[in-house]
Amino acid sequence: MMEKTLPVNKIIFGDCQTVLQNLPDNCVDLIVTSPPYADSRKNTYGGIHPDNYVEWFLPKTTQFLRVLSELKT
Ligand SMILES: C[S@@+](CC[C@H](N)C(=O)[O-])C[C@H]1O[C@@H](n2cnc3c(N)ncnc32)[C@H](O)[C@@H]1O
């Protein structure tokens, strides 16, 4: 369900793509990411094979652009 207003001082835990899809357009001023290093840390937190990385990351960037406000940082 799409959030109408953003919760304040709350950490929303989850798959970033799923969480982002529930946020309204232009509601975020800053995005800081530390995405997986493809599969070079697969023994730590799993990972994505380098051949599939762009395909895996692009839909997330689409959501980043959608939720970012005019400030776009
Ligand atoms: C490079 S590490 C982040 C390291 C972190 N910045 C630190 O300083 O410890 C990438 C992290 O992204 C998480 N991750 C992978 N896929 C994700 C997704 N779809 N949504 C949210 N987090 C994800 C992994 O579990 C991993 O913890």
PDB file of the backbone (N, CA, C, O) and the ligand in Angstrom, with CONECT records:
HET    LIG  A 101      27
ATOM      1  N   MET A   1       0.841  -1.190   0.000  1.00  0.00           N
ATOM      2  CA  MET A   1       0.000   0.000   0.000  1.00  0.00           C
ATOM      3  C   MET A   1       0.882   1.248   0.000  1.00  0.00           C
ATOM      4  O   MET A   1       1.854   1.329   0.751  1.00  0.00           O
ATOM      5  N   MET A   2       0.543   2.200  -0.831  1.00  0.00           N
ATOM      6  CA  MET A   2       1.344   3.421  -0.958  1.00  0.00           C
ATOM      7  C   MET A   2       1.190   4.280   0.291  1.00  0.00           C
ATOM      8  O   MET A   2       0.076   4.633   0.678  1.00  0.00           O
ATOM      9  N   GLU A   3       2.321   4.616   0.922  1.00  0.00           N
ATOM     10  CA  GLU A   3       2.307   5.491   2.095  1.00  0.00           C
ATOM     11  C   GLU A   3       1.841   6.881   1.665  1.00  0.00           C
ATOM     12  O   GLU A   3       2.303   7.384   0.641  1.00  0.00           O
ATOM     13  N   LYS A   4       0.949   7.510   2.410  1.00  0.00           N
ATOM     14  CA  LYS A   4       0.513   8.878   2.081  1.00  0.00           C
ATOM     15  C   LYS A   4       1.541   9.869   2.604  1.00  0.00           C
ATOM     16  O   LYS A   4       1.964  10.786   1.901  1.00  0.00           O
ATOM     17  N   THR A   5       1.933   9.660   3.863  1.00  0.00           N
ATOM     18  CA  THR A   5       2.961  10.540   4.436  1.00  0.00           C
ATOM     19  C   THR A   5       4.105   9.657   4.916  1.00  0.00           C
ATOM     20  O   THR A   5       3.900   8.520   5.339  1.00  0.00           O
ATOM     21  N   LEU A   6       5.281  10.191   4.843  1.00  0.00           N
ATOM     22  CA  LEU A   6       6.443   9.395   5.240  1.00  0.00           C
ATOM     23  C   LEU A   6       6.580   9.373   6.752  1.00  0.00           C
ATOM     24  O   LEU A   6       6.438  10.408   7.402  1.00  0.00           O
ATOM     25  N   PRO A   7       6.857   8.190   7.325  1.00  0.00           N
ATOM     26  CA  PRO A   7       7.119   8.126   8.762  1.00  0.00           C
ATOM     27  C   PRO A   7       8.404   8.899   9.055  1.00  0.00           C
ATOM     28  O   PRO A   7       9.325   8.919   8.239  1.00  0.00           O
ATOM     29  N   VAL A   8       8.457   9.534  10.227  1.00  0.00           N
ATOM     30  CA  VAL A   8       9.642  10.315  10.606  1.00  0.00           C
ATOM     31  C   VAL A   8      10.452   9.527  11.637  1.00  0.00           C
ATOM     32  O   VAL A   8       9.878   8.839  12.481  1.00  0.00           O
ATOM     33  N   ASN A   9      11.777   9.623  11.573  1.00  0.00           N
ATOM     34  CA  ASN A   9      12.655   8.939  12.542  1.00  0.00           C
ATOM     35  C   ASN A   9      12.335   7.452  12.637  1.00  0.00           C
ATOM     36  O   ASN A   9      12.253   6.893  13.730  1.00  0.00           O
ATOM     37  N   LYS A  10      12.157   6.825  11.487  1.00  0.00           N
ATOM     38  CA  LYS A  10      11.833   5.400  11.458  1.00  0.00           C
ATOM     39  C   LYS A  10      12.696   4.708  10.412  1.00  0.00           C
ATOM     40  O   LYS A  10      12.824   5.199   9.291  1.00  0.00           O
ATOM     41  N   ILE A  11      13.280   3.590  10.763  1.00  0.00           N
ATOM     42  CA  ILE A  11      14.047   2.785   9.804  1.00  0.00           C
ATOM     43  C   ILE A  11      13.086   1.763   9.198  1.00  0.00           C
ATOM     44  O   ILE A  11      12.496   0.961   9.922  1.00  0.00           O
ATOM     45  N   ILE A  12      12.930   1.788   7.899  1.00  0.00           N
ATOM     46  CA  ILE A  12      12.065   0.824   7.221  1.00  0.00           C
ATOM     47  C   ILE A  12      12.966  -0.277   6.686  1.00  0.00           C
ATOM     48  O   ILE A  12      13.742  -0.055   5.756  1.00  0.00           O
ATOM     49  N   PHE A  13      12.864  -1.458   7.269  1.00  0.00           N
ATOM     50  CA  PHE A  13      13.742  -2.574   6.919  1.00  0.00           C
ATOM     51  C   PHE A  13      13.081  -3.388   5.815  1.00  0.00           C
ATOM     52  O   PHE A  13      11.883  -3.663   5.878  1.00  0.00           O
ATOM     53  N   GLY A  14      13.840  -3.767   4.820  1.00  0.00           N
ATOM     54  CA  GLY A  14      13.252  -4.605   3.788  1.00  0.00           C
ATOM     55  C   GLY A  14      14.029  -4.512   2.484  1.00  0.00           C
ATOM     56  O   GLY A  14      15.046  -3.826   2.386  1.00  0.00           O
ATOM     57  N   ASP A  15      13.518  -5.223   1.488  1.00  0.00           N
ATOM     58  CA  ASP A  15      14.112  -5.148   0.157  1.00  0.00           C
ATOM     59  C   ASP A  15      13.873  -3.737  -0.356  1.00  0.00           C
ATOM     60  O   ASP A  15      12.731  -3.281  -0.420  1.00  0.00           O
ATOM     61  N   CYS A  16      14.941  -3.050  -0.721  1.00  0.00           N
ATOM     62  CA  CYS A  16      14.812  -1.628  -1.061  1.00  0.00           C
ATOM     63  C   CYS A  16      13.804  -1.400  -2.191  1.00  0.00           C
ATOM     64  O   CYS A  16      13.063  -0.418  -2.178  1.00  0.00           O
ATOM     65  N   GLN A  17      13.782  -2.301  -3.155  1.00  0.00           N
ATOM     66  CA  GLN A  17      12.852  -2.096  -4.274  1.00  0.00           C
ATOM     67  C   GLN A  17      11.411  -2.188  -3.799  1.00  0.00           C
ATOM     68  O   GLN A  17      10.568  -1.395  -4.218  1.00  0.00           O
ATOM     69  N   THR A  18      11.122  -3.140  -2.935  1.00  0.00           N
ATOM     70  CA  THR A  18       9.753  -3.278  -2.411  1.00  0.00           C
ATOM     71  C   THR A  18       9.390  -2.084  -1.543  1.00  0.00           C
ATOM     72  O   THR A  18       8.292  -1.538  -1.653  1.00  0.00           O
ATOM     73  N   VAL A  19      10.314  -1.683  -0.682  1.00  0.00           N
ATOM     74  CA  VAL A  19      10.058  -0.541   0.207  1.00  0.00           C
ATOM     75  C   VAL A  19       9.846   0.731  -0.623  1.00  0.00           C
ATOM     76  O   VAL A  19       8.912   1.492  -0.370  1.00  0.00           O
ATOM     77  N   LEU A  20      10.714   0.955  -1.609  1.00  0.00           N
ATOM     78  CA  LEU A  20      10.606   2.167  -2.438  1.00  0.00           C
ATOM     79  C   LEU A  20       9.284   2.218  -3.190  1.00  0.00           C
ATOM     80  O   LEU A  20       8.683   3.283  -3.335  1.00  0.00           O
ATOM     81  N   GLN A  21       8.838   1.068  -3.663  1.00  0.00           N
ATOM     82  CA  GLN A  21       7.595   1.045  -4.443  1.00  0.00           C
ATOM     83  C   GLN A  21       6.395   1.477  -3.601  1.00  0.00           C
ATOM     84  O   GLN A  21       5.354   1.846  -4.144  1.00  0.00           O
ATOM     85  N   ASN A  22       6.538   1.433  -2.290  1.00  0.00           N
ATOM     86  CA  ASN A  22       5.444   1.851  -1.399  1.00  0.00           C
ATOM     87  C   ASN A  22       5.558   3.308  -0.985  1.00  0.00           C
ATOM     88  O   ASN A  22       4.741   3.801  -0.207  1.00  0.00           O
ATOM     89  N   LEU A  23       6.575   4.004  -1.504  1.00  0.00           N
ATOM     90  CA  LEU A  23       6.729   5.425  -1.187  1.00  0.00           C
ATOM     91  C   LEU A  23       6.179   6.286  -2.323  1.00  0.00           C
ATOM     92  O   LEU A  23       6.276   5.907  -3.490  1.00  0.00           O
ATOM     93  N   PRO A  24       5.600   7.445  -1.986  1.00  0.00           N
ATOM     94  CA  PRO A  24       5.052   8.317  -3.032  1.00  0.00           C
ATOM     95  C   PRO A  24       6.169   8.978  -3.852  1.00  0.00           C
ATOM     96  O   PRO A  24       7.334   8.965  -3.456  1.00  0.00           O
ATOM     97  N   ASP A  25       5.798   9.543  -4.977  1.00  0.00           N
ATOM     98  CA  ASP A  25       6.768  10.256  -5.825  1.00  0.00           C
ATOM     99  C   ASP A  25       7.346  11.466  -5.070  1.00  0.00           C
ATOM    100  O   ASP A  25       6.690  12.071  -4.222  1.00  0.00           O
ATOM    101  N   ASN A  26       8.566  11.781  -5.405  1.00  0.00           N
ATOM    102  CA  ASN A  26       9.190  13.038  -4.942  1.00  0.00           C
ATOM    103  C   ASN A  26       9.112  13.244  -3.433  1.00  0.00           C
ATOM    104  O   ASN A  26       8.878  14.362  -2.974  1.00  0.00           O
ATOM    105  N   CYS A  27       9.303  12.195  -2.669  1.00  0.00           N
ATOM    106  CA  CYS A  27       9.147  12.315  -1.218  1.00  0.00           C
ATOM    107  C   CYS A  27      10.473  12.241  -0.467  1.00  0.00           C
ATOM    108  O   CYS A  27      10.498  12.406   0.752  1.00  0.00           O
ATOM    109  N   VAL A  28      11.566  11.997  -1.171  1.00  0.00           N
ATOM    110  CA  VAL A  28      12.864  11.809  -0.512  1.00  0.00           C
ATOM    111  C   VAL A  28      13.857  12.857  -1.015  1.00  0.00           C
ATOM    112  O   VAL A  28      13.969  13.092  -2.218  1.00  0.00           O
ATOM    113  N   ASP A  29      14.576  13.485  -0.076  1.00  0.00           N
ATOM    114  CA  ASP A  29      15.555  14.504  -0.488  1.00  0.00           C
ATOM    115  C   ASP A  29      16.954  13.938  -0.703  1.00  0.00           C
ATOM    116  O   ASP A  29      17.747  14.501  -1.457  1.00  0.00           O
ATOM    117  N   LEU A  30      17.253  12.826  -0.039  1.00  0.00           N
ATOM    118  CA  LEU A  30      18.608  12.272  -0.122  1.00  0.00           C
ATOM    119  C   LEU A  30      18.551  10.749  -0.148  1.00  0.00           C
ATOM    120  O   LEU A  30      17.825  10.137   0.635  1.00  0.00           O
ATOM    121  N   ILE A  31      19.306  10.149  -1.037  1.00  0.00           N
ATOM    122  CA  ILE A  31      19.454   8.687  -1.053  1.00  0.00           C
ATOM    123  C   ILE A  31      20.938   8.367  -0.902  1.00  0.00           C
ATOM    124  O   ILE A  31      21.766   8.861  -1.667  1.00  0.00           O
ATOM    125  N   VAL A  32      21.268   7.543   0.081  1.00  0.00           N
ATOM    126  CA  VAL A  32      22.639   7.052   0.261  1.00  0.00           C
ATOM    127  C   VAL A  32      22.584   5.539   0.070  1.00  0.00           C
ATOM    128  O   VAL A  32      21.828   4.852   0.757  1.00  0.00           O
ATOM    129  N   THR A  33      23.368   5.029  -0.843  1.00  0.00           N
ATOM    130  CA  THR A  33      23.345   3.580  -1.074  1.00  0.00           C
ATOM    131  C   THR A  33      24.716   2.978  -0.843  1.00  0.00           C
ATOM    132  O   THR A  33      25.738   3.654  -0.963  1.00  0.00           O
ATOM    133  N   SER A  34      24.723   1.731  -0.519  1.00  0.00           N
ATOM    134  CA  SER A  34      25.957   0.935  -0.438  1.00  0.00           C
ATOM    135  C   SER A  34      25.605  -0.423  -0.987  1.00  0.00           C
ATOM    136  O   SER A  34      25.531  -1.409  -0.254  1.00  0.00           O
ATOM    137  N   PRO A  35      25.384  -0.465  -2.311  1.00  0.00           N
ATOM    138  CA  PRO A  35      24.877  -1.708  -2.885  1.00  0.00           C
ATOM    139  C   PRO A  35      25.887  -2.848  -2.810  1.00  0.00           C
ATOM    140  O   PRO A  35      27.077  -2.617  -2.600  1.00  0.00           O
ATOM    141  N   PRO A  36      25.415  -4.058  -2.979  1.00  0.00           N
ATOM    142  CA  PRO A  36      26.311  -5.210  -2.945  1.00  0.00           C
ATOM    143  C   PRO A  36      27.415  -5.095  -3.984  1.00  0.00           C
ATOM    144  O   PRO A  36      27.214  -4.534  -5.061  1.00  0.00           O
ATOM    145  N   TYR A  37      28.572  -5.624  -3.652  1.00  0.00           N
ATOM    146  CA  TYR A  37      29.695  -5.675  -4.594  1.00  0.00           C
ATOM    147  C   TYR A  37      29.501  -6.893  -5.487  1.00  0.00           C
ATOM    148  O   TYR A  37      30.272  -7.850  -5.417  1.00  0.00           O
ATOM    149  N   ALA A  38      28.481  -6.857  -6.318  1.00  0.00           N
ATOM    150  CA  ALA A  38      28.135  -7.975  -7.188  1.00  0.00           C
ATOM    151  C   ALA A  38      28.152  -9.244  -6.331  1.00  0.00           C
ATOM    152  O   ALA A  38      27.412  -9.323  -5.351  1.00  0.00           O
ATOM    153  N   ASP A  39      28.991 -10.256  -6.682  1.00  0.00           N
ATOM    154  CA  ASP A  39      28.980 -11.474  -5.862  1.00  0.00           C
ATOM    155  C   ASP A  39      30.289 -11.665  -5.102  1.00  0.00           C
ATOM    156  O   ASP A  39      30.611 -12.770  -4.666  1.00  0.00           O
ATOM    157  N   SER A  40      31.040 -10.571  -4.951  1.00  0.00           N
ATOM    158  CA  SER A  40      32.356 -10.744  -4.297  1.00  0.00           C
ATOM    159  C   SER A  40      32.241 -10.889  -2.782  1.00  0.00           C
ATOM    160  O   SER A  40      33.234 -11.156  -2.106  1.00  0.00           O
ATOM    161  N   ARG A  41      31.044 -10.716  -2.254  1.00  0.00           N
ATOM    162  CA  ARG A  41      30.832 -10.947  -0.817  1.00  0.00           C
ATOM    163  C   ARG A  41      29.760 -12.008  -0.628  1.00  0.00           C
ATOM    164  O   ARG A  41      29.005 -11.976   0.343  1.00  0.00           O
ATOM    165  N   LYS A  42      29.697 -12.975  -1.590  1.00  0.00           N
ATOM    166  CA  LYS A  42      28.588 -13.934  -1.556  1.00  0.00           C
ATOM    167  C   LYS A  42      28.602 -14.768  -0.278  1.00  0.00           C
ATOM    168  O   LYS A  42      27.555 -15.268   0.136  1.00  0.00           O
ATOM    169  N   ASN A  43      29.755 -14.928   0.353  1.00  0.00           N
ATOM    170  CA  ASN A  43      29.798 -15.694   1.606  1.00  0.00           C
ATOM    171  C   ASN A  43      29.345 -14.861   2.797  1.00  0.00           C
ATOM    172  O   ASN A  43      29.174 -15.397   3.892  1.00  0.00           O
ATOM    173  N   THR A  44      29.150 -13.560   2.603  1.00  0.00           N
ATOM    174  CA  THR A  44      28.727 -12.681   3.697  1.00  0.00           C
ATOM    175  C   THR A  44      27.222 -12.391   3.594  1.00  0.00           C
ATOM    176  O   THR A  44      26.448 -12.728   4.490  1.00  0.00           O
ATOM    177  N   TYR A  45      26.827 -11.755   2.475  1.00  0.00           N
ATOM    178  CA  TYR A  45      25.409 -11.402   2.349  1.00  0.00           C
ATOM    179  C   TYR A  45      24.825 -11.839   1.004  1.00  0.00           C
ATOM    180  O   TYR A  45      23.894 -11.230   0.477  1.00  0.00           O
ATOM    181  N   GLY A  46      25.416 -12.936   0.460  1.00  0.00           N
ATOM    182  CA  GLY A  46      24.911 -13.394  -0.832  1.00  0.00           C
ATOM    183  C   GLY A  46      25.457 -12.475  -1.898  1.00  0.00           C
ATOM    184  O   GLY A  46      26.586 -12.002  -1.772  1.00  0.00           O
ATOM    185  N   GLY A  47      24.703 -12.207  -2.937  1.00  0.00           N
ATOM    186  CA  GLY A  47      25.195 -11.292  -3.956  1.00  0.00           C
ATOM    187  C   GLY A  47      24.540 -11.559  -5.305  1.00  0.00           C
ATOM    188  O   GLY A  47      23.681 -12.432  -5.428  1.00  0.00           O
ATOM    189  N   ILE A  48      24.947 -10.811  -6.294  1.00  0.00           N
ATOM    190  CA  ILE A  48      24.400 -10.902  -7.648  1.00  0.00           C
ATOM    191  C   ILE A  48      25.562 -11.137  -8.597  1.00  0.00           C
ATOM    192  O   ILE A  48      26.575 -10.440  -8.542  1.00  0.00           O
ATOM    193  N   HIS A  49      25.405 -12.131  -9.474  1.00  0.00           N
ATOM    194  CA  HIS A  49      26.488 -12.402 -10.413  1.00  0.00           C
ATOM    195  C   HIS A  49      26.733 -11.155 -11.270  1.00  0.00           C
ATOM    196  O   HIS A  49      25.780 -10.504 -11.698  1.00  0.00           O
ATOM    197  N   PRO A  50      27.998 -10.820 -11.522  1.00  0.00           N
ATOM    198  CA  PRO A  50      28.294  -9.593 -12.303  1.00  0.00           C
ATOM    199  C   PRO A  50      27.520  -9.520 -13.626  1.00  0.00           C
ATOM    200  O   PRO A  50      27.148  -8.431 -14.062  1.00  0.00           O
ATOM    201  N   ASP A  51      27.276 -10.663 -14.261  1.00  0.00           N
ATOM    202  CA  ASP A  51      26.542 -10.651 -15.543  1.00  0.00           C
ATOM    203  C   ASP A  51      25.102 -10.175 -15.364  1.00  0.00           C
ATOM    204  O   ASP A  51      24.488  -9.681 -16.310  1.00  0.00           O
ATOM    205  N   ASN A  52      24.556 -10.323 -14.143  1.00  0.00           N
ATOM    206  CA  ASN A  52      23.153  -9.948 -13.897  1.00  0.00           C
ATOM    207  C   ASN A  52      23.031  -8.659 -13.099  1.00  0.00           C
ATOM    208  O   ASN A  52      21.926  -8.235 -12.764  1.00  0.00           O
ATOM    209  N   TYR A  53      24.172  -8.033 -12.791  1.00  0.00           N
ATOM    210  CA  TYR A  53      24.158  -6.914 -11.856  1.00  0.00           C
ATOM    211  C   TYR A  53      23.360  -5.720 -12.377  1.00  0.00           C
ATOM    212  O   TYR A  53      22.523  -5.171 -11.662  1.00  0.00           O
ATOM    213  N   VAL A  54      23.617  -5.321 -13.617  1.00  0.00           N
ATOM    214  CA  VAL A  54      22.916  -4.150 -14.162  1.00  0.00           C
ATOM    215  C   VAL A  54      21.411  -4.420 -14.198  1.00  0.00           C
ATOM    216  O   VAL A  54      20.606  -3.571 -13.816  1.00  0.00           O
ATOM    217  N   GLU A  55      21.048  -5.612 -14.662  1.00  0.00           N
ATOM    218  CA  GLU A  55      19.629  -5.993 -14.726  1.00  0.00           C
ATOM    219  C   GLU A  55      19.011  -5.969 -13.318  1.00  0.00           C
ATOM    220  O   GLU A  55      17.844  -5.610 -13.160  1.00  0.00           O
ATOM    221  N   TRP A  56      19.777  -6.343 -12.316  1.00  0.00           N
ATOM    222  CA  TRP A  56      19.292  -6.355 -10.924  1.00  0.00           C
ATOM    223  C   TRP A  56      19.181  -4.918 -10.388  1.00  0.00           C
ATOM    224  O   TRP A  56      18.234  -4.594  -9.671  1.00  0.00           O
ATOM    225  N   PHE A  57      20.160  -4.052 -10.741  1.00  0.00           N
ATOM    226  CA  PHE A  57      20.227  -2.717 -10.122  1.00  0.00           C
ATOM    227  C   PHE A  57      19.325  -1.687 -10.814  1.00  0.00           C
ATOM    228  O   PHE A  57      18.770  -0.812 -10.150  1.00  0.00           O
ATOM    229  N   LEU A  58      19.176  -1.782 -12.131  1.00  0.00           N
ATOM    230  CA  LEU A  58      18.427  -0.753 -12.865  1.00  0.00           C
ATOM    231  C   LEU A  58      17.012  -0.494 -12.339  1.00  0.00           C
ATOM    232  O   LEU A  58      16.638   0.668 -12.180  1.00  0.00           O
ATOM    233  N   PRO A  59      16.210  -1.532 -12.062  1.00  0.00           N
ATOM    234  CA  PRO A  59      14.866  -1.238 -11.544  1.00  0.00           C
ATOM    235  C   PRO A  59      14.910  -0.453 -10.225  1.00  0.00           C
ATOM    236  O   PRO A  59      13.994   0.309  -9.914  1.00  0.00           O
ATOM    237  N   LYS A  60      15.980  -0.652  -9.462  1.00  0.00           N
ATOM    238  CA  LYS A  60      16.104   0.097  -8.202  1.00  0.00           C
ATOM    239  C   LYS A  60      16.398   1.569  -8.502  1.00  0.00           C
ATOM    240  O   LYS A  60      15.901   2.460  -7.812  1.00  0.00           O
ATOM    241  N   THR A  61      17.205   1.817  -9.530  1.00  0.00           N
ATOM    242  CA  THR A  61      17.521   3.215  -9.863  1.00  0.00           C
ATOM    243  C   THR A  61      16.277   3.937 -10.381  1.00  0.00           C
ATOM    244  O   THR A  61      16.110   5.139 -10.175  1.00  0.00           O
ATOM    245  N   THR A  62      15.419   3.190 -11.050  1.00  0.00           N
ATOM    246  CA  THR A  62      14.159   3.792 -11.518  1.00  0.00           C
ATOM    247  C   THR A  62      13.339   4.278 -10.326  1.00  0.00           C
ATOM    248  O   THR A  62      12.750   5.358 -10.366  1.00  0.00           O
ATOM    249  N   GLN A  63      13.308   3.475  -9.270  1.00  0.00           N
ATOM    250  CA  GLN A  63      12.587   3.869  -8.049  1.00  0.00           C
ATOM    251  C   GLN A  63      13.307   5.029  -7.349  1.00  0.00           C
ATOM    252  O   GLN A  63      12.663   5.936  -6.822  1.00  0.00           O
ATOM    253  N   PHE A  64      14.638   4.993  -7.347  1.00  0.00           N
ATOM    254  CA  PHE A  64      15.386   6.105  -6.746  1.00  0.00           C
ATOM    255  C   PHE A  64      14.944   7.424  -7.395  1.00  0.00           C
ATOM    256  O   PHE A  64      14.608   8.392  -6.712  1.00  0.00           O
ATOM    257  N   LEU A  65      14.955   7.430  -8.719  1.00  0.00           N
ATOM    258  CA  LEU A  65      14.607   8.669  -9.453  1.00  0.00           C
ATOM    259  C   LEU A  65      13.168   9.082  -9.187  1.00  0.00           C
ATOM    260  O   LEU A  65      12.866  10.272  -9.094  1.00  0.00           O
ATOM    261  N   ARG A  66      12.270   8.090  -9.063  1.00  0.00           N
ATOM    262  CA  ARG A  66      10.856   8.409  -8.853  1.00  0.00           C
ATOM    263  C   ARG A  66      10.623   9.029  -7.464  1.00  0.00           C
ATOM    264  O   ARG A  66       9.851   9.980  -7.341  1.00  0.00           O
ATOM    265  N   VAL A  67      11.271   8.513  -6.436  1.00  0.00           N
ATOM    266  CA  VAL A  67      10.985   9.008  -5.081  1.00  0.00           C
ATOM    267  C   VAL A  67      11.774  10.260  -4.718  1.00  0.00           C
ATOM    268  O   VAL A  67      11.445  10.949  -3.753  1.00  0.00           O
ATOM    269  N   LEU A  68      12.836  10.558  -5.509  1.00  0.00           N
ATOM    270  CA  LEU A  68      13.642  11.731  -5.165  1.00  0.00           C
ATOM    271  C   LEU A  68      12.883  13.028  -5.423  1.00  0.00           C
ATOM    272  O   LEU A  68      12.208  13.179  -6.441  1.00  0.00           O
ATOM    273  N   SER A  69      13.007  13.952  -4.489  1.00  0.00           N
ATOM    274  CA  SER A  69      12.351  15.255  -4.633  1.00  0.00           C
ATOM    275  C   SER A  69      13.157  16.135  -5.590  1.00  0.00           C
ATOM    276  O   SER A  69      14.164  15.698  -6.147  1.00  0.00           O
ATOM    277  N   GLU A  70      12.713  17.359  -5.773  1.00  0.00           N
ATOM    278  CA  GLU A  70      13.406  18.312  -6.664  1.00  0.00           C
ATOM    279  C   GLU A  70      14.859  18.489  -6.255  1.00  0.00           C
ATOM    280  O   GLU A  70      15.717  18.800  -7.080  1.00  0.00           O
ATOM    281  N   LEU A  71      15.127  18.282  -4.944  1.00  0.00           N
ATOM    282  CA  LEU A  71      16.514  18.463  -4.481  1.00  0.00           C
ATOM    283  C   LEU A  71      17.446  17.428  -5.115  1.00  0.00           C
ATOM    284  O   LEU A  71      18.614  17.707  -5.383  1.00  0.00           O
ATOM    285  N   LYS A  72      16.905  16.226  -5.350  1.00  0.00           N
ATOM    286  CA  LYS A  72      17.629  15.132  -6.040  1.00  0.00           C
ATOM    287  C   LYS A  72      19.076  14.990  -5.608  1.00  0.00           C
ATOM    288  O   LYS A  72      19.984  15.242  -6.400  1.00  0.00           O
ATOM    289  N   THR A  73      19.306  14.590  -4.359  1.00  0.00           N
ATOM    290  CA  THR A  73      20.686  14.369  -3.894  1.00  0.00           C
ATOM    291  C   THR A  73      20.935  12.883  -3.741  1.00  0.00           C
ATOM    292  O   THR A  73      22.033  12.477  -3.360  1.00  0.00           O
TER     293      THR A  73
HETATM  294  C1  LIG A 101      28.099  -3.446   0.432  1.00  0.00           C
HETATM  295  S1  LIG A 101      26.989  -4.105   1.632  1.00  0.00           S1+
HETATM  296  C2  LIG A 101      26.628  -2.708   2.621  1.00  0.00           C
HETATM  297  C3  LIG A 101      27.685  -2.513   3.645  1.00  0.00           C
HETATM  298  C4  LIG A 101      27.355  -1.438   4.635  1.00  0.00           C
HETATM  299  N1  LIG A 101      27.302  -0.137   4.010  1.00  0.00           N
HETATM  300  C5  LIG A 101      28.412  -1.418   5.749  1.00  0.00           C
HETATM  301  O1  LIG A 101      29.073  -0.384   5.855  1.00  0.00           O
HETATM  302  O2  LIG A 101      28.476  -2.410   6.465  1.00  0.00           O1-
HETATM  303  C6  LIG A 101      25.516  -4.320   0.692  1.00  0.00           C
HETATM  304  C7  LIG A 101      24.293  -4.659   1.565  1.00  0.00           C
HETATM  305  O3  LIG A 101      23.148  -4.607   0.722  1.00  0.00           O
HETATM  306  C8  LIG A 101      22.196  -5.552   1.222  1.00  0.00           C
HETATM  307  N2  LIG A 101      21.228  -5.806   0.138  1.00  0.00           N
HETATM  308  C9  LIG A 101      21.341  -6.651  -0.901  1.00  0.00           C
HETATM  309  N3  LIG A 101      20.240  -6.591  -1.676  1.00  0.00           N
HETATM  310  C10 LIG A 101      19.395  -5.688  -1.101  1.00  0.00           C
HETATM  311  C11 LIG A 101      18.097  -5.173  -1.418  1.00  0.00           C
HETATM  312  N4  LIG A 101      17.430  -5.599  -2.483  1.00  0.00           N
HETATM  313  N5  LIG A 101      17.541  -4.272  -0.605  1.00  0.00           N
HETATM  314  C12 LIG A 101      18.187  -3.841   0.494  1.00  0.00           C
HETATM  315  N6  LIG A 101      19.442  -4.264   0.862  1.00  0.00           N
HETATM  316  C13 LIG A 101      20.021  -5.178   0.067  1.00  0.00           C
HETATM  317  C14 LIG A 101      23.050  -6.732   1.596  1.00  0.00           C
HETATM  318  O4  LIG A 101      22.371  -7.525   2.551  1.00  0.00           O
HETATM  319  C15 LIG A 101      24.285  -6.039   2.199  1.00  0.00           C
HETATM  320  O5  LIG A 101      24.107  -5.886   3.601  1.00  0.00           O
CONECT  294  295
CONECT  295  294  296  303
CONECT  296  295  297
CONECT  297  296  298
CONECT  298  297  299  300
CONECT  299  298
CONECT  300  298  301  302
CONECT  301  300
CONECT  302  300
CONECT  303  295  304
CONECT  304  303  305  319
CONECT  305  304  306
CONECT  306  305  307  317
CONECT  307  306  308  316
CONECT  308  307  309
CONECT  309  308  310
CONECT  310  309  311  316
CONECT  311  310  312  313
CONECT  312  311
CONECT  313  311  314
CONECT  314  313  315
CONECT  315  314  316
CONECT  316  307  310  315
CONECT  317  306  318  319
CONECT  318  317
CONECT  319  304  317  320
CONECT  320  319
END
